[in-house]
Amino acid sequence: MPSEPQSELSSQPELSPRLGRIRFRAWHRGTREADYMIGCFFDRFHAAWSENDIQWFENLLEEDDVDIMAWALKTFPVPERFAGSLMTRMQQLDYVDIPR
């Protein structure tokens, strides 16, 4: 299973146990594409999230990768429970940083 880039690990500040678990789940999805999309999204934006945003992301992590990716790529309608500013931000895809 792919793991997050080593440079990402060394540059991350210490996370709370909850955020650490969320980060692990975001980076260990099952496919490299989902790892980068969901993991990079967490890494780039979690520091500014409110409690509600964190709960939204935890709920999103319960969904199937193919669904999350379809919503982010705008190839399938976003369910009402995930619609909003965080999904709109996820759909911009400018946060995905794939090492070469």
N, C-alpha and C positions, 0 to 999 in steps of 0.2 A: 504494500500500500504506500502511495506517495506520502512524503512528509513535507512540512513547511521548509522553505529554504533556510540553511544554517544562518545566513546573514540576518534573517528575520528573528531568529531565536536570540541572537546575541544583542540585538538592538532594542528588544522589548523591555520595558520597565517591569518590575515585580507586580504581578496581578493578585487580586484577592482570590481565595480559593474558588469562589463561584465563577469569577471571570476566567480563571485558569481552566476550569472544567469546560466552560463555554468555548474558549479558544481551542482546546483540544478537540472538541466535537466539531468545530467549524473547519479544522484542518484535516480531520480524519473521516472523510465522507464515503470513500470507496472508489472514487475516480479522481484522476488528477485534475480534470476540468472543474469538477465540483469543489475539490480542495482549494484550488486557486480562486475561484469565484467567491466562495463563501468565506474561506479563510482570509483572503486579502480584504474583503469587505469588513470583517471583524477587526482586523489589525488596523486598518486605516481610520475607522470611525468610532470604535467602542469608547474611547476616552471621553467623548463628548455626550455619550448617551445618558438619558435619564433612566430612572427605574422602569418606567413604562417601555422605553426603547429596549432595554435589556430583556424584559419579559417578552416583548414582541419577537426579538431575535431567538430567544429560547424556544418559543412556540414554533418559529419558522424551522428551527433545527429538527423538529419532530416530523417534518414533512419529507417526502421522497425527493431525492436530488433532482430527478428528471422534472418534477413539478417546479421546484425552486428555480432551476435553470430556465425552464420555459417561461416563467413569470418574468425573470430578470431579462431575458432576451426578447420579451414581448411577443412570443409566439403562441401564448395561451393566456386567456383572461386571468387576471389576478383575483382571487377570492376576496370578498369584502373584508374579511378578518385580517388580511395582509395588505390591503390597499392603504395608501397614505404616503407620507413624506419619506419614510425609510425605504419603502419599495421603489418609489420614484428615484431615490438616490441610487439604489442598487441597480436600477435599469440603465444608469448612465455608463456603467462598466469601465470607467476611466481609472478605477482603483486597482484593477487586476495587473499585477506586476509579475510576469513570468520570466524567471531567470533564463539566460541563454547559455 
